[in-house]
Amino acid sequence: NLQAAQTTFQAAGVFFSRSADATGAGRKQVLDSNWVVVGQQPSPGELIGEGDAVLSVVKIGEPNNC
């Protein structure tokens, strides 16, 4: 879920990441544990700094083919 992804970033020393509703509806991620990550920029394995990570998310139970 989104909370677990953010915790992983923090464990790697990056304390600021962003998330965006992958459906395009612009919903805010108020309760991080209710969202699942379906994509990210930059791609996995690339070096990032503060604010570079953008996680694409949908609510748990929604189709994740966005």
N, C-alpha and C positions, 0 to 999 in steps of 0.2 A: 504494500500500500504506500501511499504518498509519505506517510510519517516514517516508515522504514527506510525509504529512499533518502529522505532528508537526514535521518540519523546516520546513514552510510556516508553521505557527503561530509557531515560534521566530523565523523571519525577520521576522515581523510584530511581534515583541516580546513574545509570550505564551509563557512557558517552562513552564507547567504546564497540561496538558490531561489528560482522563481518557478511557478507552476501556472499552467494555462489549461482551460477547458478544451479538450481535444474535439468536442462536438461543434465548436464555434459559437456556442450559445452565450459565452462570456460569463458563465456562472463562477462565483467565488468559492474557493475551497476553504470553508469555515472550519470543518472538522476533518483534518487531514487523514485520519484513519478510515474515512468513508470513501476515499478515492483511491484508484489504482493507476499506476503509471503505465502508459501504453507507448510512450516514445520519449526521447530526450535529445537535446541539442546542447553541446556537441555530442558526437557519437561516443559510445562506450570506448574507453581506452585512451581517449584524447586528454591531454593535460588541460586543466581548467583553473581559473582563479575565482575570486569572489564575484558573484553576480553573473558568471558566464553560463551556469547551468540553467536550462529551461526544461522543465518536465511537462510533458503533455499527459493529461489525466482525464479519466471518466469516472463517474460514480460506480462503486462496486455493484455488479449485477447488470450494468449496461453493456451493450455490444462494444467491443474494443477494437473495431476495425476502422477507426477514424484515421 
